[in-house]
Amino acid sequence: MNKITCDLLVVGSGAAGLSAAVTAAHHGLKVVLVEKDAVFGGATAWSGGWMWVPGNPLARRAGIDEDPQQPRTYLKNELGDRYDASRVDAFLDHCGPMVAFFERHTALQFVDGNSIPDIHGTVAATCSTWPSTAGRCNWSTAWPLSPGSRSRPRRSACS
Ligand SMILES: Cc1cc2nc3c(=O)[nH]c(=O)nc-3n(C[C@H](O)[C@H](O)[C@H](O)COP(=O)(O)OP(=O)(O)OC[C@H]3O[C@@H](n4cnc5c(N)ncnc54)[C@H](O)[C@@H]3O)c2cc1C
């Protein structure tokens, strides 16, 4: 049996796994990604790809200057007892830079969702349109999806 060594073993090839794998590889780690299915992509390959990313660079480039406290207040009102300050801080501190990282260093590009209204528009601190909510991933530029389709990944070996 072949023995493979790596610095980081990533289990699963959805957005979470591939993002971790690409980021680690960019920083010089030897990464092995394993996938139990016959194809890459998981639920991510079927998804709409919309992400809620307050303060994302596409919104900033569109001239949207968002109060950084507003998404925190919105999450407090939305999550209630399940609000976890350290997790929310980690998310809000890193989600915008995450989009910038992928834009700068990978083939993954985004389209903005600057006019997408918030789903829970009655929650306090929401916006009629959430200016910086989004960034729709064009996954097909970065992940190995079948030509002409975002909805089903091609068969491919993990590497
Ligand atoms: C139709 C649809 C539309 C959606 N639209 C949106 C949207 O617009 N915005 C949004 O935020 N969310 C959306 N979602 C939800 C979103 O797709 C998921 O929350 C997200 O893709 C989860 O990503 P993930 O990387 O955690 O998991 P997944 O993408 O499911 O990836 C997990 C991978 O791990 C693999 N795996 C599991 N166990 C093992 C194992 N033991 N060994 C090896 N591999 C393993 C699986 O086979 C899979 O490939 C949508 C979902 C659907 C179905």
The ligand as a Gaussian input file, in Angstrom:
#p B3LYP/6-31G(d) Opt

LIG

0 1
 C      -29.873000      23.717000      -3.847000
 C      -29.038000      24.375000      -2.768000
 C      -28.766000      25.742000      -2.843000
 C      -28.000000      26.353000      -1.846000
 N      -27.708000      27.688000      -1.958000
 C      -26.950000      28.290000      -1.025000
 C      -26.578000      29.652000      -1.145000
 O      -26.897000      30.333000      -2.130000
 N      -25.848000      30.212000      -0.153000
 C      -25.438000      29.481000       0.946000
 O      -24.751000      30.049000       1.824000
 N      -25.743000      28.180000       1.076000
 C      -26.479000      27.573000       0.120000
 N      -26.773000      26.251000       0.241000
 C      -26.196000      25.521000       1.394000
 C      -24.714000      25.270000       1.072000
 O      -24.615000      24.636000      -0.194000
 C      -24.027000      24.397000       2.130000
 O      -24.234000      24.943000       3.424000
 C      -22.521000      24.350000       1.882000
 O      -22.255000      23.987000       0.525000
 C      -21.836000      23.374000       2.818000
 O      -20.482000      23.335000       2.449000
 P      -19.512000      22.277000       3.111000
 O      -18.170000      22.438000       2.483000
 O      -19.612000      22.402000       4.603000
 O      -20.163000      20.857000       2.785000
 P      -20.345000      20.115000       1.375000
 O      -20.319000      21.053000       0.201000
 O      -21.522000      19.223000       1.507000
 O      -19.046000      19.241000       1.272000
 C      -18.807000      18.156000       2.158000
 C      -18.013000      17.130000       1.373000
 O      -17.426000      16.212000       2.298000
 C      -17.532000      14.919000       1.747000
 N      -17.414000      13.976000       2.882000
 C      -18.259000      13.812000       3.912000
 N      -17.789000      12.864000       4.747000
 C      -16.614000      12.443000       4.235000
 C      -15.663000      11.463000       4.639000
 N      -15.825000      10.736000       5.758000
 N      -14.574000      11.263000       3.863000
 C      -14.394000      11.990000       2.722000
 N      -15.274000      12.918000       2.281000
 C      -16.372000      13.145000       3.033000
 C      -18.897000      14.923000       1.063000
 O      -19.016000      13.880000       0.109000
 C      -18.864000      16.322000       0.414000
 O      -18.263000      16.303000      -0.874000
 C      -27.507000      25.591000      -0.747000
 C      -27.765000      24.208000      -0.692000
 C      -28.498000      23.606000      -1.695000
 C      -28.716000      22.111000      -1.640000

